Amino acid sequence: MDNLNQQIQSKLALEIAQLSLDKATLQAQLEQLQQQNAELQQQLEEATAPEETKEGE
């Protein structure tokens, strides 16, 4: 019975470690996507901003 409990605990520990790694990976991906989104939003604003009045018009 103790052996079974140790196996279960080991499997749970591995699962927790994997989930922690998955969470860290997803957090890093989220931060990267948020940065890309901010850059694209800036580019969009610059591309769609009304141009300044040109001299002579």
N, C-alpha and C positions, 0 to 999 in steps of 0.2 A: 504493500500500500504506500509506503514511504517512497519507493522507487517511482510509482505512478505519479505521486504528487510532485516529485522532483522533475519528472518529464513534463508535466503540465506547466509547472513554474518556468521551466526553461523555454518552452514554446511560447508562453505568454511574454516572457522577457524579450525574446526575439521579435515577436509581433509588435511589442511596444517600441522597440528600437527601430523597426522598419517604419512604423507609423510616424515616429519622430523625424526620421530622415525624409519621409514623404512630405511631412508638414514643412520642414525647412526648405525643401526643394520648391514646393508650391509658393511659399512666401517669397523666395528669391525670384521666381518667375513673375509673381504678381508685381513686385517692385520694378522689375525690368519692363513689364508691360505698361505700368503706370508712367514710367519715364518716357517710353516710346509714345504713349498717348499724349503726354504733355508736349513733346516735341512736334508731333503731328498737328496738334491743336494750334500751336504757335505758327506752324507753317501755313495752316489753313487760314488763320486770322490775317497773316501777312499777305497771302494770295488774294484774299477777298476784300481787303481793306480798300477803301476808295483812294485812288491815286491823288497825290497832292497836285494842285493846279499848276500846270506848267507855265513857265514865263512866256509872255506874249499872247496868252489866250484871253 
